[in-house]
Amino acid sequence: MALTVDKQQTREGETIYTARCLEKSYHFEISGRGGNAAEAEQDFLNKIAELRTRLDEVSQISQASA
C-alpha cells in the first residue's frame, strides 16, 4: 500500500497530520488538526474511526444488495 503520513506546523501554530493513500484502484486522504500535536493526533484518530464506520456501512450496503 502506498501510504504516507505527514506532520505540518502552520504559521498560526496549528499542527496538522495528513495520511494519504494513492493505490491504483482507490485513493484517500485523512487530516487531523489541532492547536498542538496531541490535539491534532486525537482529531486524526477520531477521523480514522469515522472513516472505519463509513467503510463498514458501505460493506453492509453492498452485502444487502448482493
Backbone as ProteinMPNN parsed JSONL, in Angstrom:
{"seq_chain_A": "MALTVDKQQTREGETIYTARCLEKSYHFEISGRGGNAAEAEQDFLNKIAELRTRLDEVSQISQASA", "coords_chain_A": {"N_chain_A": [[0.856, -1.177, 0.0], [0.604, 2.168, -0.87], [1.268, 4.405, 1.267], [1.429, 7.423, 3.031], [2.301, 9.472, 5.821], [2.147, 12.65, 7.039], [3.381, 15.355, 9.015], [2.605, 18.651, 9.804], [3.29, 22.064, 10.616], [1.502, 24.973, 11.012], [1.717, 28.508, 10.22], [0.252, 29.802, 12.107], [0.572, 28.229, 14.284], [-0.829, 25.899, 14.47], [-1.128, 22.342, 14.389], [-0.996, 19.804, 11.923], [-1.851, 16.626, 10.911], [-1.561, 14.484, 8.183], [-2.684, 11.795, 6.326], [-2.114, 9.938, 3.428], [-3.201, 7.834, 0.843], [-2.48, 6.361, -2.12], [-3.438, 4.287, -4.035], [-3.7, 2.167, -6.942], [-6.363, 1.439, -7.554], [-7.915, 2.825, -5.729], [-8.142, 5.812, -3.698], [-7.339, 7.818, -0.855], [-7.502, 10.441, 1.618], [-6.786, 11.643, 4.785], [-7.082, 14.044, 7.303], [-5.991, 15.472, 10.355], [-6.449, 18.045, 12.703], [-5.188, 20.435, 15.063], [-4.587, 22.548, 17.954], [-2.206, 21.874, 19.06], [0.244, 19.187, 18.943], [-0.824, 16.929, 20.289], [-3.614, 17.411, 20.302], [-4.072, 17.47, 17.54], [-3.364, 14.863, 16.857], [-5.352, 13.419, 18.238], [-7.666, 14.34, 16.918], [-7.088, 13.371, 14.377], [-7.095, 10.566, 14.878], [-9.785, 10.284, 15.621], [-11.042, 10.882, 13.189], [-10.122, 8.766, 11.637], [-11.447, 6.661, 12.905], [-14.073, 7.411, 12.284], [-14.002, 7.141, 9.495], [-13.604, 4.39, 9.342], [-16.077, 3.504, 10.306], [-17.749, 4.464, 8.254], [-16.806, 2.938, 6.086], [-17.526, 0.398, 6.98], [-20.306, 0.696, 6.804], [-20.599, 0.925, 4.023], [-19.795, -1.632, 3.274], [-21.816, -3.183, 4.484], [-24.077, -2.288, 3.08], [-23.412, -3.11, 0.484], [-23.397, -5.872, 0.834], [-26.052, -6.349, 1.453], [-27.283, -5.695, -0.919], [-26.384, -7.562, -2.652]], "CA_chain_A": [[0.0, 0.0, 0.0], [1.346, 3.421, -0.95], [0.707, 5.216, 2.341], [2.326, 8.385, 3.665], [1.743, 10.273, 6.901], [2.945, 13.865, 7.192], [3.045, 16.28, 10.101], [2.926, 20.029, 9.422], [3.009, 23.129, 11.571], [1.12, 26.181, 10.285], [2.248, 29.765, 10.764], [-0.56, 30.158, 13.274], [0.915, 27.317, 15.368], [-1.673, 24.712, 14.425], [-0.491, 21.12, 13.899], [-1.844, 19.041, 11.007], [-1.4, 15.309, 10.465], [-2.269, 14.086, 6.975], [-2.357, 10.483, 5.768], [-2.553, 9.798, 2.036], [-3.029, 6.532, 0.209], [-2.721, 6.516, -3.555], [-3.41, 2.986, -4.699], [-4.187, 2.223, -8.329], [-7.82, 1.312, -7.647], [-8.594, 3.707, -4.779], [-7.347, 6.874, -3.088], [-7.967, 8.536, 0.241], [-6.694, 11.367, 2.397], [-7.394, 11.97, 6.076], [-6.299, 15.051, 8.022], [-6.38, 15.84, 11.714], [-5.916, 19.367, 13.058], [-5.313, 20.828, 16.455], [-3.749, 23.629, 18.426], [-0.903, 21.291, 19.353], [0.38, 17.844, 18.369], [-1.739, 15.987, 20.951], [-4.964, 17.671, 19.789], [-4.098, 17.06, 16.131], [-3.364, 13.402, 16.828], [-6.672, 12.952, 18.654], [-8.582, 14.632, 15.812], [-6.701, 12.414, 13.333], [-7.603, 9.245, 15.268], [-11.254, 10.342, 15.547], [-11.432, 10.815, 11.777], [-9.876, 7.387, 11.199], [-12.565, 5.865, 13.427], [-15.249, 7.766, 11.49], [-13.839, 6.513, 8.183], [-13.83, 2.952, 9.546], [-17.533, 3.341, 10.399], [-18.314, 4.665, 6.907], [-16.454, 1.777, 5.268], [-18.392, -0.694, 7.437], [-21.624, 0.953, 6.227], [-20.52, 0.575, 2.604], [-19.739, -3.094, 3.202], [-23.144, -3.703, 4.813], [-24.973, -1.969, 1.977], [-23.088, -3.961, -0.671], [-23.826, -7.239, 1.141], [-27.514, -6.395, 1.395], [-27.75, -5.582, -2.301], [-25.844, -8.671, -3.468]], "C_chain_A": [[0.899, 1.236, 0.0], [0.735, 4.405, 0.048], [1.78, 6.144, 2.896], [1.577, 9.103, 4.771], [2.697, 11.444, 7.116], [2.449, 14.678, 8.384], [3.503, 17.666, 9.67], [2.59, 20.97, 10.569], [2.676, 24.376, 10.762], [1.771, 27.405, 10.921], [1.525, 30.187, 12.029], [-0.284, 29.245, 14.462], [0.08, 26.055, 15.414], [-0.875, 23.532, 13.866], [-1.481, 20.36, 13.035], [-1.147, 17.72, 10.684], [-2.224, 14.942, 9.24], [-1.758, 12.733, 6.511], [-2.926, 10.421, 4.365], [-2.251, 8.387, 1.564], [-3.409, 6.683, -1.254], [-2.509, 5.179, -4.249], [-3.989, 3.119, -6.107], [-5.713, 2.234, -8.401], [-8.59, 2.168, -6.638], [-7.603, 4.697, -4.184], [-8.09, 7.392, -1.866], [-6.953, 9.448, 0.915], [-7.463, 11.693, 3.66], [-6.489, 12.977, 6.765], [-6.876, 15.285, 9.397], [-5.705, 17.146, 12.087], [-6.097, 19.63, 14.545], [-4.357, 21.944, 16.808], [-2.359, 23.178, 18.821], [-0.888, 19.862, 18.819], [-0.601, 16.851, 18.994], [-3.175, 16.162, 20.449], [-5.091, 17.216, 18.34], [-4.138, 15.538, 16.022], [-4.727, 12.849, 17.221], [-7.712, 13.182, 17.56], [-8.347, 13.644, 14.668], [-7.27, 11.023, 13.647], [-9.128, 9.2, 15.234], [-11.732, 10.229, 14.104], [-11.169, 9.435, 11.186], [-11.011, 6.485, 11.667], [-13.841, 6.149, 12.641], [-15.18, 7.122, 10.107], [-14.091, 5.005, 8.277], [-15.329, 2.655, 9.601], [-18.181, 3.469, 9.022], [-18.002, 3.48, 6.001], [-17.258, 0.544, 5.679], [-19.803, -0.537, 6.86], [-21.652, 0.581, 4.747], [-20.529, -0.941, 2.44], [-21.109, -3.7, 3.485], [-24.137, -3.456, 3.686], [-24.687, -2.881, 0.787], [-23.483, -5.401, -0.416], [-25.334, -7.381, 1.03], [-28.015, -6.357, -0.037], [-27.253, -6.714, -3.195], [-26.814, -9.818, -3.575]], "O_chain_A": [[1.842, 1.327, 0.786], [-0.194, 5.143, -0.28], [2.895, 5.716, 3.193], [0.368, 9.319, 4.677], [3.892, 11.257, 7.345], [1.261, 14.683, 8.708], [4.638, 17.846, 9.228], [1.711, 20.691, 11.385], [3.469, 24.798, 9.92], [2.307, 27.334, 12.027], [2.095, 30.838, 12.904], [-0.841, 29.455, 15.54], [0.261, 25.225, 16.304], [-0.045, 23.706, 12.974], [-2.664, 20.277, 13.364], [0.001, 17.703, 10.241], [-3.448, 15.072, 9.253], [-0.556, 12.54, 6.325], [-4.073, 10.801, 4.131], [-1.193, 7.827, 1.848], [-4.527, 7.083, -1.58], [-1.523, 4.977, -4.957], [-4.689, 4.085, -6.409], [-6.292, 2.953, -9.214], [-9.818, 2.222, -6.702], [-6.396, 4.459, -4.165], [-9.32, 7.406, -1.838], [-5.74, 9.266, 0.807], [-8.658, 11.985, 3.609], [-5.272, 12.795, 6.81], [-8.093, 15.295, 9.585], [-4.519, 17.334, 11.817], [-7.018, 19.126, 15.187], [-3.432, 22.25, 16.056], [-1.436, 23.989, 18.91], [-1.896, 19.382, 18.302], [-1.154, 16.012, 18.283], [-3.871, 15.178, 20.199], [-6.109, 16.638, 17.957], [-4.862, 14.99, 15.19], [-5.209, 11.903, 16.597], [-8.547, 12.314, 17.304], [-9.298, 13.144, 14.066], [-7.858, 10.381, 12.777], [-9.704, 8.18, 14.856], [-12.723, 9.552, 13.831], [-11.919, 8.982, 10.322], [-11.484, 5.638, 10.909], [-14.611, 5.231, 12.359], [-16.184, 6.615, 9.606], [-14.717, 4.418, 7.394], [-15.797, 1.677, 9.018], [-19.055, 2.68, 8.665], [-18.86, 3.061, 5.224], [-17.632, -0.265, 4.83], [-20.426, -1.525, 6.47], [-22.621, -0.011, 4.273], [-21.205, -1.467, 1.556], [-21.522, -4.634, 2.799], [-24.95, -4.326, 3.373], [-25.618, -3.372, 0.148], [-23.871, -6.1, -1.352], [-25.837, -8.406, 0.57], [-29.063, -6.926, -0.34], [-27.652, -6.816, -4.355], [-26.514, -10.821, -4.222]]}, "name": "protein", "num_of_chains": 1, "seq": "MALTVDKQQTREGETIYTARCLEKSYHFEISGRGGNAAEAEQDFLNKIAELRTRLDEVSQISQASA"}
